[in-house]
Amino acid sequence: MSSYHDVMQVCLNGHVSTARYNSNPHSRKNYCISCEERTITNCQNPECRALIPGDVIHSNIAILGGFGPVAPKICDVCGQKFPWYEQRKKADEEYIAANKRRAEEEKQQSRLAALKSIEVTVQGHGNVINLGSMVDNVISNSQKLSKAGEEGVAEALKALSNAIERSSALVENEKKKYLEQLTVLSEQAIIPENERLPKSVLQPLISFGLGTLGAASDLSQVWSTWEPVLTGFFLS
């Protein structure tokens, strides 16, 4: 059984016309049917001009299915970048970033599912407070902010809500009060700035409402870390 490397034909934007330029001449395209850019089959380095490797063709064997061919980013002979290098690099980075975001969202969803089952009874009161549901709302809004590119305030809201929920220095009705205030801020953060509550309302909520978090022994550091982010986002 013999085999050989066929040639790949790629447009200058990186769209593959065919990975079987020689064995399947009917698939050749002078111009890309996706973006109308011209196609090439060689490295563009005038001192190299190596053919772009395509599929490996095995005699008497037909291989069907699988993923479509992907154009290489650099020439495997001289190492020069192909014209579509930056587009491919950006696409690869976006793919990796999207996978990281998806993994983080799945992790948060697992945490949210666990938090929803947390219920505590406030001493001296006959009611039940679902703190998990409150943290759920804040983190859900934080995820919306992250997708909108507001990573700073999203991280601030998530970090504070998690720290409050875990705090041993706060009793449950105090946690409820702070989480309610964070919920208000998270809901304000996801709406357009011109539709938010006036800064005259938001400022005391941050400074005098949540601001007292600094007095809790296990929350002073997390508050000092994220208070400037909240102030900058809502009050600047």
N, C-alpha and C positions, 0 to 999 in steps of 0.2 A: 504494500500500500504506500503510495507516494502522496506528498502534500506540499503545498507552497503558500506563501503569503500573497494574497491579492492586494490591490491598491484601494485606498479610500479617497473619495472625492468629497471635498468639504467647501462650503462657501466661506467668504471672509468673515462672516459673523459666527461661524462655528456650527452651522447646520449641516449634517451629513446627508449628502445626496445618495451615495451608495458606498458600501464597504467591499463591493465586488466589481470594481471598475473594469477589470479584464475579463472575468468569467461571465459577467452579465452586462454586456455593452448597452443593452436597451435601457438600463437604469441610469445611464449617464445624463447629466444635466449641465449645460453651459452656464446657466444661471439658477439660483436657488428659487424654488417654488414657494418658499416661506417668506423670504425677505427681498428677493429679486437681486441680491448681490451676486457677483460672479464667483465661480467655483475654481478650486485649485486641486492639484494632486501631488504637488511637490513642496518641499521646504522652500521658503522664499529667500533663504540665504544664498546669494549668487555663487558662493564658494562651496556650497553643499548640494542643493537641489535634489536631496534624497526623496524618494517616493514616500508618501504617507502610508504606513502599513494598514491594510484592511483585514478582512477575515482570513483565517487559515482555511484553505480549501483542501479537503481530503478526497482523493480519487475513489470513486465507487461508493461514497458515503454521503448521504443527504442529512444535514442537520437542520431541524425545524424548530421554531419557537425561540424563547429566550427574549432578553431585552434588546432594544435597538442599539446599534453601534454608537459609540461616543467618541468624538474627535479628541485626539491627544492635545495637551496644552503646549508641549514643546517637541521639537524634533529629537528623535531618539538617536540621531547620528551626530549632529553638531551641537545640540542643546539650545538652539535659538527658539525664542517664543514664536508661536504661530500668531497670525493677526487677531485671532479670537481669544487670545490668552486672558485678557482682562475680563471679558464677558464670562468665560468659564470660571475664572478665579472668583469673581463676584457671585456667580450662581452657586459654586461650591460652598462659599462662606455663608450665603443665605440658607442653603440646605442644612448646614451644620447648626446655624443659629435657630432655624425652625425646629429642628429635632431637640435642641436643648430646651426651647420654650415649651414644646409638647411634653417633654419629660417632666419639666417643672410643674406644668399645669396638671399632669396626671398625679404627681406627688401631692400637690395642693388639694386635688379632688379627693384623694385618699384620706388626707388629714381632715378635710371638711366632713367626709362621711363619718369619721370617728368622732369629730366634735359635736355633730348633730345629736349624738346619743348621750352627751353629757348634760345632766340635769342636777341642779343643787337646790336645796331648800334653804331659804333665808331664815335664820333663827329669829324667833319672835314674830314671824309672819306666817300666815297659812298658805302663802302662794309658792309656786315653783318657778324658778328663773332658768331658762335655757340659755346659758352663757355660750354654748357651742353655736347656737343659731345666730347670736350676735356677732361672734367672730367670723362665722360663715359669711355674713353680709359684708363685713369689712374686707375680707380677703377676696370675695367675689368682685367687689368694686375695684380692688387693687389690681386684679388681673385685667380688668377692662382698661385701667390706666396704663399698665405695662404695654398692652397691645397698641395703645395710642401714643406710645413713646415717652410717657411720663414716668420713667423708671424711678426717679428720686422720691417723689411723693408716694408712689406705690409701695416702695420698700419701707418708707417711714410708717405708713399705715399698717402694713403687715407686721413689722417688727414691734410696734407699740401694742397692737391687739394681742399678739402672741405673748408678749411680756406681761401684760395685764392679766391675761387668762391664767398664766402660770405663777403669778406673784403669790408669795406666802405672807407678804406684809399687808395685803388688803383683805378685808372681809368681803363676802360675796355681794352685799348690796353696794359696796364701794366699786367693785369690779363692774357691776351692772351700770352704775352711773358713768364711769369712764368709757365703757364700751358703747353706751348710747351716744356719748359725745363724739367718739371716733366714727360711729356709724353716720352721724350727721355730716361730719367732715368728708367722709368717703363719698357720700351721696352728692355733696356739693362739688367735689373734685371732678366728677364724671360729666357734669353739665357745663355748657359754655360759660365762660367767665361773666358775660353780661347778664346771665340769668341767675347767678348765685346770690346768696344773701349778701347784704351790704357788709363792707369790711368793718363797719362799726359794730356789727353783730358777731362776725367771725373773730375779731381781735380779742374780745374778752373770753370767748369760748376757748381759744388757744392759750391765752396768757393766764387767765384766772380759773378756768375750768380744768383743762388738762394740765395747766401749769403746776397744779398742786401735786402732780405725780412725782415731782422732784423731791418731795418730802418722804416718799416711801423708800426704805433702805435698799430694796432690790430693784428699784425703778429709776433712781436718780441718774445713773449713767446712761441708760437707754433714752431717757427723756432729753438729757443734755446733748446727746448725739443727734436726735431727730427733730428736736424743736426748731432749730434754724431752717430745716428743710420745709417744715409745715409753714413757718412764718414767711419764708421766701416765696412759697407757692401761692398762698392765699392772701398775703398782705402787701407784697411788694408792688 
